[in-house]
Structures are given as C-alpha cells and as structure tokens.
C-alpha cells in the first residue's frame, strides 16, 4: 500500500470518528437530547459495528480505529438520550 492510500485512510478515519462528536458535546452541555432520533443513533451504532467487523477482518487499522471509537461515541449518545430525553 502506498503512502497516499494510507494518508487518505487515516484522514477518513479521523473525520468519520468525530462526525457525531459535536452532537455529543452539545448534549452534554445542554443536557437535552429530545431532538435527536433514537433510530438514527441505533442505525449509526449498527453501521459502525458492521464497519468495525469488516475492518478487523481486512486488518485495516484506520477503519478499525475509526469505527471502534465511533461505537463508543454512539453508545455514549444512546446513554445520554435515555438520560435526558
């Protein structure tokens, strides 16, 4: 694999990992999750889980880093949704 491919992979992992972070920070700050769809959160969690398994099977470190971290963020959001909704 060339360096360009590696850089793109890690950049995608960085962006993908923190897609939901602003919503998480907002929820922690405002203690409000009423306008966040629980279906979307579950779909995000399932999606990240599937990508994590796929990345693990391929041995694709950027994909694994991104999606395992995103799983933690998704679970945290689901906990906040239950707590604040």
Gaussian input, Z-matrix of N, CA and C with variables (Angstrom, degrees):
# hf/3-21g

backbone

0 1
 N
 C     1     B1
 C     2     B2     1     A1
 N     3     B3     2     A2     1     D1
 C     4     B4     3     A3     2     D2
 C     5     B5     4     A4     3     D3
 N     6     B6     5     A5     4     D4
 C     7     B7     6     A6     5     D5
 C     8     B8     7     A7     6     D6
 N     9     B9     8     A8     7     D7
 C    10    B10     9     A9     8     D8
 C    11    B11    10    A10     9     D9
 N    12    B12    11    A11    10    D10
 C    13    B13    12    A12    11    D11
 C    14    B14    13    A13    12    D12
 N    15    B15    14    A14    13    D13
 C    16    B16    15    A15    14    D14
 C    17    B17    16    A16    15    D15
 N    18    B18    17    A17    16    D16
 C    19    B19    18    A18    17    D17
 C    20    B20    19    A19    18    D18
 N    21    B21    20    A20    19    D19
 C    22    B22    21    A21    20    D20
 C    23    B23    22    A22    21    D21
 N    24    B24    23    A23    22    D22
 C    25    B25    24    A24    23    D23
 C    26    B26    25    A25    24    D24
 N    27    B27    26    A26    25    D25
 C    28    B28    27    A27    26    D26
 C    29    B29    28    A28    27    D27
 N    30    B30    29    A29    28    D28
 C    31    B31    30    A30    29    D29
 C    32    B32    31    A31    30    D30
 N    33    B33    32    A32    31    D31
 C    34    B34    33    A33    32    D32
 C    35    B35    34    A34    33    D33
 N    36    B36    35    A35    34    D34
 C    37    B37    36    A36    35    D35
 C    38    B38    37    A37    36    D36
 N    39    B39    38    A38    37    D37
 C    40    B40    39    A39    38    D38
 C    41    B41    40    A40    39    D39
 N    42    B42    41    A41    40    D40
 C    43    B43    42    A42    41    D41
 C    44    B44    43    A43    42    D42
 N    45    B45    44    A44    43    D43
 C    46    B46    45    A45    44    D44
 C    47    B47    46    A46    45    D45
 N    48    B48    47    A47    46    D46
 C    49    B49    48    A48    47    D47
 C    50    B50    49    A49    48    D48
 N    51    B51    50    A50    49    D49
 C    52    B52    51    A51    50    D50
 C    53    B53    52    A52    51    D51
 N    54    B54    53    A53    52    D52
 C    55    B55    54    A54    53    D53
 C    56    B56    55    A55    54    D54
 N    57    B57    56    A56    55    D55
 C    58    B58    57    A57    56    D56
 C    59    B59    58    A58    57    D57
 N    60    B60    59    A59    58    D58
 C    61    B61    60    A60    59    D59
 C    62    B62    61    A61    60    D60
 N    63    B63    62    A62    61    D61
 C    64    B64    63    A63    62    D62
 C    65    B65    64    A64    63    D63
 N    66    B66    65    A65    64    D64
 C    67    B67    66    A66    65    D65
 C    68    B68    67    A67    66    D66
 N    69    B69    68    A68    67    D67
 C    70    B70    69    A69    68    D68
 C    71    B71    70    A70    69    D69
 N    72    B72    71    A71    70    D70
 C    73    B73    72    A72    71    D71
 C    74    B74    73    A73    72    D72
 N    75    B75    74    A74    73    D73
 C    76    B76    75    A75    74    D74
 C    77    B77    76    A76    75    D75
 N    78    B78    77    A77    76    D76
 C    79    B79    78    A78    77    D77
 C    80    B80    79    A79    78    D78
 N    81    B81    80    A80    79    D79
 C    82    B82    81    A81    80    D80
 C    83    B83    82    A82    81    D81
 N    84    B84    83    A83    82    D82
 C    85    B85    84    A84    83    D83
 C    86    B86    85    A85    84    D84
 N    87    B87    86    A86    85    D85
 C    88    B88    87    A87    86    D86
 C    89    B89    88    A88    87    D87
 N    90    B90    89    A89    88    D88
 C    91    B91    90    A90    89    D89
 C    92    B92    91    A91    90    D90
 N    93    B93    92    A92    91    D91
 C    94    B94    93    A93    92    D92
 C    95    B95    94    A94    93    D93
 N    96    B96    95    A95    94    D94
 C    97    B97    96    A96    95    D95
 C    98    B98    97    A97    96    D96
 N    99    B99    98    A98    97    D97
 C   100   B100    99    A99    98    D98
 C   101   B101   100   A100    99    D99
 N   102   B102   101   A101   100   D100
 C   103   B103   102   A102   101   D101
 C   104   B104   103   A103   102   D102
 N   105   B105   104   A104   103   D103
 C   106   B106   105   A105   104   D104
 C   107   B107   106   A106   105   D105
 N   108   B108   107   A107   106   D106
 C   109   B109   108   A108   107   D107
 C   110   B110   109   A109   108   D108
 N   111   B111   110   A110   109   D109
 C   112   B112   111   A111   110   D110
 C   113   B113   112   A112   111   D111
 N   114   B114   113   A113   112   D112
 C   115   B115   114   A114   113   D113
 C   116   B116   115   A115   114   D114
 N   117   B117   116   A116   115   D115
 C   118   B118   117   A117   116   D116
 C   119   B119   118   A118   117   D117
 N   120   B120   119   A119   118   D118
 C   121   B121   120   A120   119   D119
 C   122   B122   121   A121   120   D120
 N   123   B123   122   A122   121   D121
 C   124   B124   123   A123   122   D122
 C   125   B125   124   A124   123   D123
 N   126   B126   125   A125   124   D124
 C   127   B127   126   A126   125   D125
 C   128   B128   127   A127   126   D126
 N   129   B129   128   A128   127   D127
 C   130   B130   129   A129   128   D128
 C   131   B131   130   A130   129   D129
 N   132   B132   131   A131   130   D130
 C   133   B133   132   A132   131   D131
 C   134   B134   133   A133   132   D132
 N   135   B135   134   A134   133   D133
 C   136   B136   135   A135   134   D134
 C   137   B137   136   A136   135   D135
 N   138   B138   137   A137   136   D136
 C   139   B139   138   A138   137   D137
 C   140   B140   139   A139   138   D138
 N   141   B141   140   A140   139   D139
 C   142   B142   141   A141   140   D140
 C   143   B143   142   A142   141   D141
 N   144   B144   143   A143   142   D142
 C   145   B145   144   A144   143   D143
 C   146   B146   145   A145   144   D144
 N   147   B147   146   A146   145   D145
 C   148   B148   147   A147   146   D146
 C   149   B149   148   A148   147   D147
 N   150   B150   149   A149   148   D148
 C   151   B151   150   A150   149   D149
 C   152   B152   151   A151   150   D150
 N   153   B153   152   A152   151   D151
 C   154   B154   153   A153   152   D152
 C   155   B155   154   A154   153   D153
 N   156   B156   155   A155   154   D154
 C   157   B157   156   A156   155   D155
 C   158   B158   157   A157   156   D156
 N   159   B159   158   A158   157   D157
 C   160   B160   159   A159   158   D158
 C   161   B161   160   A160   159   D159
 N   162   B162   161   A161   160   D160
 C   163   B163   162   A162   161   D161
 C   164   B164   163   A163   162   D162
 N   165   B165   164   A164   163   D163
 C   166   B166   165   A165   164   D164
 C   167   B167   166   A166   165   D165
 N   168   B168   167   A167   166   D166
 C   169   B169   168   A168   167   D167
 C   170   B170   169   A169   168   D168
 N   171   B171   170   A170   169   D169
 C   172   B172   171   A171   170   D170
 C   173   B173   172   A172   171   D171
 N   174   B174   173   A173   172   D172
 C   175   B175   174   A174   173   D173
 C   176   B176   175   A175   174   D174
 N   177   B177   176   A176   175   D175
 C   178   B178   177   A177   176   D176
 C   179   B179   178   A178   177   D177
 N   180   B180   179   A179   178   D178
 C   181   B181   180   A180   179   D179
 C   182   B182   181   A181   180   D180
 N   183   B183   182   A182   181   D181
 C   184   B184   183   A183   182   D182
 C   185   B185   184   A184   183   D183
 N   186   B186   185   A185   184   D184
 C   187   B187   186   A186   185   D185
 C   188   B188   187   A187   186   D186
 N   189   B189   188   A188   187   D187
 C   190   B190   189   A189   188   D188
 C   191   B191   190   A190   189   D189
 N   192   B192   191   A191   190   D190
 C   193   B193   192   A192   191   D191
 C   194   B194   193   A193   192   D192
 N   195   B195   194   A194   193   D193
 C   196   B196   195   A195   194   D194
 C   197   B197   196   A196   195   D195
 N   198   B198   197   A197   196   D196
 C   199   B199   198   A198   197   D197
 C   200   B200   199   A199   198   D198
 N   201   B201   200   A200   199   D199
 C   202   B202   201   A201   200   D200
 C   203   B203   202   A202   201   D201
 N   204   B204   203   A203   202   D202
 C   205   B205   204   A204   203   D203
 C   206   B206   205   A205   204   D204
 N   207   B207   206   A206   205   D205
 C   208   B208   207   A207   206   D206
 C   209   B209   208   A208   207   D207
 N   210   B210   209   A209   208   D208
 C   211   B211   210   A210   209   D209
 C   212   B212   211   A211   210   D210
 N   213   B213   212   A212   211   D211
 C   214   B214   213   A213   212   D212
 C   215   B215   214   A214   213   D213
 N   216   B216   215   A215   214   D214
 C   217   B217   216   A216   215   D215
 C   218   B218   217   A217   216   D216
 N   219   B219   218   A218   217   D217
 C   220   B220   219   A219   218   D218
 C   221   B221   220   A220   219   D219
 N   222   B222   221   A221   220   D220
 C   223   B223   222   A222   221   D221
 C   224   B224   223   A223   222   D222
 N   225   B225   224   A224   223   D223
 C   226   B226   225   A225   224   D224
 C   227   B227   226   A226   225   D225
 N   228   B228   227   A227   226   D226
 C   229   B229   228   A228   227   D227
 C   230   B230   229   A229   228   D228
 N   231   B231   230   A230   229   D229
 C   232   B232   231   A231   230   D230
 C   233   B233   232   A232   231   D231
 N   234   B234   233   A233   232   D232
 C   235   B235   234   A234   233   D233
 C   236   B236   235   A235   234   D234
 N   237   B237   236   A236   235   D235
 C   238   B238   237   A237   236   D236
 C   239   B239   238   A238   237   D237
 N   240   B240   239   A239   238   D238
 C   241   B241   240   A240   239   D239
 C   242   B242   241   A241   240   D240
 N   243   B243   242   A242   241   D241
 C   244   B244   243   A243   242   D242
 C   245   B245   244   A244   243   D243
 N   246   B246   245   A245   244   D244
 C   247   B247   246   A246   245   D245
 C   248   B248   247   A247   246   D246
 N   249   B249   248   A248   247   D247
 C   250   B250   249   A249   248   D248
 C   251   B251   250   A250   249   D249
 N   252   B252   251   A251   250   D250
 C   253   B253   252   A252   251   D251
 C   254   B254   253   A253   252   D252

   B1=1.4529
   B2=1.5340
   B3=1.3153
   B4=1.4617
   B5=1.5283
   B6=1.3001
   B7=1.4724
   B8=1.5311
   B9=1.3354
   B10=1.4668
   B11=1.5300
   B12=1.3090
   B13=1.4569
   B14=1.5226
   B15=1.3164
   B16=1.4738
   B17=1.5239
   B18=1.3267
   B19=1.4661
   B20=1.5263
   B21=1.3222
   B22=1.4692
   B23=1.5297
   B24=1.3157
   B25=1.4601
   B26=1.5171
   B27=1.3107
   B28=1.4623
   B29=1.5258
   B30=1.3353
   B31=1.4633
   B32=1.5337
   B33=1.3297
   B34=1.4640
   B35=1.5217
   B36=1.3213
   B37=1.4644
   B38=1.5263
   B39=1.3102
   B40=1.4648
   B41=1.5263
   B42=1.3166
   B43=1.4655
   B44=1.5306
   B45=1.3230
   B46=1.4597
   B47=1.5085
   B48=1.3083
   B49=1.4553
   B50=1.5196
   B51=1.3037
   B52=1.4590
   B53=1.5232
   B54=1.3415
   B55=1.4642
   B56=1.5222
   B57=1.2972
   B58=1.4626
   B59=1.5306
   B60=1.2987
   B61=1.4651
   B62=1.5280
   B63=1.3484
   B64=1.4698
   B65=1.5234
   B66=1.3260
   B67=1.4692
   B68=1.5225
   B69=1.3162
   B70=1.4688
   B71=1.5288
   B72=1.3126
   B73=1.4740
   B74=1.5244
   B75=1.3373
   B76=1.4688
   B77=1.5298
   B78=1.3203
   B79=1.4621
   B80=1.5229
   B81=1.3125
   B82=1.4639
   B83=1.5241
   B84=1.3167
   B85=1.4580
   B86=1.5325
   B87=1.3398
   B88=1.4641
   B89=1.5272
   B90=1.3415
   B91=1.4566
   B92=1.5340
   B93=1.3349
   B94=1.4645
   B95=1.5277
   B96=1.3361
   B97=1.4670
   B98=1.5251
   B99=1.3210
   B100=1.4507
   B101=1.5121
   B102=1.3259
   B103=1.4562
   B104=1.5314
   B105=1.3307
   B106=1.4576
   B107=1.5265
   B108=1.3175
   B109=1.4618
   B110=1.5262
   B111=1.3249
   B112=1.4598
   B113=1.5301
   B114=1.3263
   B115=1.4642
   B116=1.5310
   B117=1.3185
   B118=1.4626
   B119=1.5284
   B120=1.3180
   B121=1.4653
   B122=1.5259
   B123=1.3265
   B124=1.4646
   B125=1.5279
   B126=1.3296
   B127=1.4692
   B128=1.5262
   B129=1.3174
   B130=1.4631
   B131=1.5307
   B132=1.3256
   B133=1.4639
   B134=1.5328
   B135=1.3151
   B136=1.4637
   B137=1.5239
   B138=1.3304
   B139=1.4596
   B140=1.5249
   B141=1.3122
   B142=1.4636
   B143=1.5258
   B144=1.3179
   B145=1.4647
   B146=1.5228
   B147=1.3256
   B148=1.4672
   B149=1.5292
   B150=1.3273
   B151=1.4623
   B152=1.5272
   B153=1.3209
   B154=1.4701
   B155=1.5230
   B156=1.3131
   B157=1.4621
   B158=1.5236
   B159=1.3114
   B160=1.4613
   B161=1.5275
   B162=1.3194
   B163=1.4586
   B164=1.5158
   B165=1.3231
   B166=1.4607
   B167=1.5291
   B168=1.3299
   B169=1.4637
   B170=1.5301
   B171=1.3402
   B172=1.4677
   B173=1.5257
   B174=1.3271
   B175=1.4537
   B176=1.5175
   B177=1.3447
   B178=1.4665
   B179=1.5298
   B180=1.3136
   B181=1.4616
   B182=1.5292
   B183=1.3460
   B184=1.4714
   B185=1.5285
   B186=1.3139
   B187=1.4618
   B188=1.5269
   B189=1.3176
   B190=1.4666
   B191=1.5189
   B192=1.3194
   B193=1.4698
   B194=1.5227
   B195=1.3080
   B196=1.4598
   B197=1.5222
   B198=1.2917
   B199=1.4554
   B200=1.5145
   B201=1.3179
   B202=1.4672
   B203=1.5248
   B204=1.3200
   B205=1.4647
   B206=1.5271
   B207=1.3235
   B208=1.4624
   B209=1.5300
   B210=1.3212
   B211=1.4693
   B212=1.5266
   B213=1.3145
   B214=1.4721
   B215=1.5248
   B216=1.3284
   B217=1.4679
   B218=1.5263
   B219=1.3245
   B220=1.4674
   B221=1.5286
   B222=1.3103
   B223=1.4710
   B224=1.5260
   B225=1.3071
   B226=1.4650
   B227=1.5291
   B228=1.3399
   B229=1.4614
   B230=1.5281
   B231=1.3119
   B232=1.4668
   B233=1.5213
   B234=1.3125
   B235=1.4663
   B236=1.5145
   B237=1.3375
   B238=1.4713
   B239=1.5217
   B240=1.3287
   B241=1.4611
   B242=1.5333
   B243=1.2928
   B244=1.4781
   B245=1.5353
   B246=1.3178
   B247=1.4620
   B248=1.5252
   B249=1.3382
   B250=1.4664
   B251=1.5259
   B252=1.3106
   B253=1.4831
   B254=1.5292
   A1=108.05
   A2=116.35
   A3=118.15
   A4=111.81
   A5=115.81
   A6=122.19
   A7=111.28
   A8=117.19
   A9=120.81
   A10=110.39
   A11=116.98
   A12=122.01
   A13=110.61
   A14=116.81
   A15=121.13
   A16=111.21
   A17=117.17
   A18=121.23
   A19=110.00
   A20=117.43
   A21=120.81
   A22=110.33
   A23=117.42
   A24=121.44
   A25=112.32
   A26=116.95
   A27=119.75
   A28=112.17
   A29=117.18
   A30=119.57
   A31=110.39
   A32=116.42
   A33=120.41
   A34=110.46
   A35=116.93
   A36=120.90
   A37=110.63
   A38=116.96
   A39=121.11
   A40=110.77
   A41=116.57
   A42=120.28
   A43=110.46
   A44=116.91
   A45=121.21
   A46=113.49
   A47=115.94
   A48=120.27
   A49=111.65
   A50=116.37
   A51=119.65
   A52=114.35
   A53=117.00
   A54=120.18
   A55=112.29
   A56=116.39
   A57=120.73
   A58=112.58
   A59=118.25
   A60=121.11
   A61=113.28
   A62=119.79
   A63=117.77
   A64=112.79
   A65=117.11
   A66=120.37
   A67=110.77
   A68=115.96
   A69=120.90
   A70=110.42
   A71=116.69
   A72=120.88
   A73=110.33
   A74=116.24
   A75=120.03
   A76=110.87
   A77=116.68
   A78=120.17
   A79=111.32
   A80=116.32
   A81=119.23
   A82=110.73
   A83=115.96
   A84=120.80
   A85=111.97
   A86=116.50
   A87=120.70
   A88=113.71
   A89=116.05
   A90=121.48
   A91=110.49
   A92=114.60
   A93=121.61
   A94=109.47
   A95=116.54
   A96=121.55
   A97=111.27
   A98=116.65
   A99=120.54
   A100=114.40
   A101=117.98
   A102=120.98
   A103=113.49
   A104=117.34
   A105=121.85
   A106=108.51
   A107=115.73
   A108=121.25
   A109=111.46
   A110=115.87
   A111=120.47
   A112=110.19
   A113=117.47
   A114=121.14
   A115=109.97
   A116=117.16
   A117=121.28
   A118=110.50
   A119=117.19
   A120=120.13
   A121=111.03
   A122=117.35
   A123=120.36
   A124=110.72
   A125=116.97
   A126=120.31
   A127=110.37
   A128=116.80
   A129=121.78
   A130=110.33
   A131=116.65
   A132=121.14
   A133=111.03
   A134=117.36
   A135=120.71
   A136=110.41
   A137=116.81
   A138=121.41
   A139=111.28
   A140=116.95
   A141=120.95
   A142=111.55
   A143=116.69
   A144=120.25
   A145=110.73
   A146=116.13
   A147=119.82
   A148=111.72
   A149=117.21
   A150=120.76
   A151=111.18
   A152=116.76
   A153=120.26
   A154=111.11
   A155=115.94
   A156=120.25
   A157=109.76
   A158=116.59
   A159=121.60
   A160=111.01
   A161=116.60
   A162=121.06
   A163=112.45
   A164=116.27
   A165=120.82
   A166=110.43
   A167=116.49
   A168=120.25
   A169=112.04
   A170=116.17
   A171=120.54
   A172=112.40
   A173=116.50
   A174=120.23
   A175=111.99
   A176=116.36
   A177=122.56
   A178=109.02
   A179=116.20
   A180=121.73
   A181=113.40
   A182=120.40
   A183=118.19
   A184=112.53
   A185=116.61
   A186=120.70
   A187=111.19
   A188=116.59
   A189=120.18
   A190=110.59
   A191=117.73
   A192=121.57
   A193=110.10
   A194=115.36
   A195=121.73
   A196=111.34
   A197=116.66
   A198=119.61
   A199=113.95
   A200=118.76
   A201=118.41
   A202=110.35
   A203=117.14
   A204=120.31
   A205=110.23
   A206=116.66
   A207=120.67
   A208=111.44
   A209=117.44
   A210=120.43
   A211=110.09
   A212=116.49
   A213=120.50
   A214=110.09
   A215=116.58
   A216=120.81
   A217=110.15
   A218=117.78
   A219=121.61
   A220=111.17
   A221=116.40
   A222=119.74
   A223=110.17
   A224=116.66
   A225=121.36
   A226=109.96
   A227=116.91
   A228=119.93
   A229=111.77
   A230=116.74
   A231=119.06
   A232=111.41
   A233=116.76
   A234=120.41
   A235=110.31
   A236=117.25
   A237=120.61
   A238=111.40
   A239=116.51
   A240=120.91
   A241=109.49
   A242=115.08
   A243=118.74
   A244=111.08
   A245=115.75
   A246=120.40
   A247=112.50
   A248=117.98
   A249=121.21
   A250=115.33
   A251=118.39
   A252=119.01
   A253=111.22
   D1=136.44
   D2=-178.53
   D3=-87.36
   D4=168.52
   D5=-174.86
   D6=-64.04
   D7=-36.15
   D8=178.80
   D9=-60.01
   D10=-45.93
   D11=179.37
   D12=-61.93
   D13=-42.85
   D14=178.33
   D15=-62.29
   D16=-45.07
   D17=-179.09
   D18=-62.67
   D19=-45.15
   D20=177.90
   D21=-60.59
   D22=-42.84
   D23=178.95
   D24=-60.25
   D25=-45.89
   D26=-179.69
   D27=-70.91
   D28=-34.46
   D29=176.48
   D30=-65.04
   D31=-43.28
   D32=177.73
   D33=-62.91
   D34=-39.55
   D35=178.43
   D36=-62.71
   D37=-42.32
   D38=-179.75
   D39=-63.85
   D40=-49.18
   D41=-179.80
   D42=-64.91
   D43=-47.41
   D44=-178.59
   D45=-61.35
   D46=-36.56
   D47=-178.74
   D48=-64.68
   D49=-38.79
   D50=-172.27
   D51=-103.15
   D52=15.60
   D53=176.68
   D54=-57.30
   D55=-41.45
   D56=-175.55
   D57=-95.55
   D58=-2.91
   D59=-177.60
   D60=-61.01
   D61=-41.96
   D62=178.88
   D63=-58.99
   D64=-38.11
   D65=177.75
   D66=-65.47
   D67=-38.56
   D68=178.91
   D69=-64.35
   D70=-46.54
   D71=179.00
   D72=-61.80
   D73=-43.50
   D74=179.42
   D75=-61.33
   D76=-43.69
   D77=-179.42
   D78=-64.01
   D79=-39.51
   D80=179.13
   D81=-68.09
   D82=-35.47
   D83=-179.05
   D84=-72.66
   D85=-46.39
   D86=-174.23
   D87=-92.05
   D88=-15.49
   D89=-176.16
   D90=56.53
   D91=40.80
   D92=-178.88
   D93=-139.17
   D94=125.84
   D95=177.74
   D96=-131.28
   D97=14.58
   D98=-176.17
   D99=-60.79
   D100=-30.55
   D101=-177.66
   D102=-92.66
   D103=7.54
   D104=178.91
   D105=-102.14
   D106=127.73
   D107=-177.37
   D108=-74.45
   D109=125.60
   D110=177.13
   D111=-67.49
   D112=-31.98
   D113=177.15
   D114=-63.41
   D115=-42.78
   D116=178.33
   D117=-63.38
   D118=-40.33
   D119=179.31
   D120=-64.54
   D121=-43.07
   D122=178.00
   D123=-66.20
   D124=-40.18
   D125=178.09
   D126=-62.66
   D127=-41.21
   D128=177.91
   D129=-62.88
   D130=-42.80
   D131=179.31
   D132=-63.82
   D133=-45.67
   D134=178.62
   D135=-62.91
   D136=-44.21
   D137=178.70
   D138=-58.71
   D139=-48.26
   D140=-179.33
   D141=-65.25
   D142=-35.55
   D143=177.65
   D144=-64.81
   D145=-45.38
   D146=178.87
   D147=-62.83
   D148=-43.36
   D149=177.87
   D150=-65.39
   D151=-33.93
   D152=177.65
   D153=-64.80
   D154=-44.94
   D155=178.74
   D156=-63.02
   D157=-45.85
   D158=179.18
   D159=-59.95
   D160=-47.57
   D161=178.92
   D162=-61.90
   D163=-38.01
   D164=178.20
   D165=-65.96
   D166=-44.21
   D167=179.19
   D168=-63.04
   D169=-34.26
   D170=178.42
   D171=-82.46
   D172=-19.03
   D173=-173.81
   D174=74.29
   D175=29.05
   D176=-177.83
   D177=-90.25
   D178=96.74
   D179=-175.34
   D180=-56.84
   D181=-45.66
   D182=179.33
   D183=-58.73
   D184=-41.53
   D185=179.58
   D186=-65.38
   D187=-38.38
   D188=179.43
   D189=-68.23
   D190=-46.39
   D191=179.80
   D192=-58.05
   D193=-50.29
   D194=-177.19
   D195=-58.40
   D196=-52.18
   D197=-170.44
   D198=-80.37
   D199=-32.44
   D200=174.69
   D201=-67.10
   D202=-37.36
   D203=175.89
   D204=-67.13
   D205=-41.24
   D206=179.21
   D207=-64.09
   D208=-32.96
   D209=176.02
   D210=-61.11
   D211=-43.08
   D212=178.31
   D213=-61.63
   D214=-44.27
   D215=179.11
   D216=-62.33
   D217=-43.52
   D218=-179.28
   D219=-63.83
   D220=-43.64
   D221=178.66
   D222=-63.71
   D223=-42.83
   D224=177.96
   D225=-59.07
   D226=-42.62
   D227=178.67
   D228=-65.48
   D229=-39.18
   D230=177.28
   D231=-63.51
   D232=-38.98
   D233=176.33
   D234=-62.97
   D235=-44.36
   D236=178.85
   D237=-66.09
   D238=-36.72
   D239=178.34
   D240=-60.49
   D241=-45.32
   D242=179.45
   D243=-66.49
   D244=-39.75
   D245=-176.92
   D246=-71.48
   D247=-40.66
   D248=-171.81
   D249=-103.54
   D250=-13.50
   D251=-175.67
   D252=-78.72

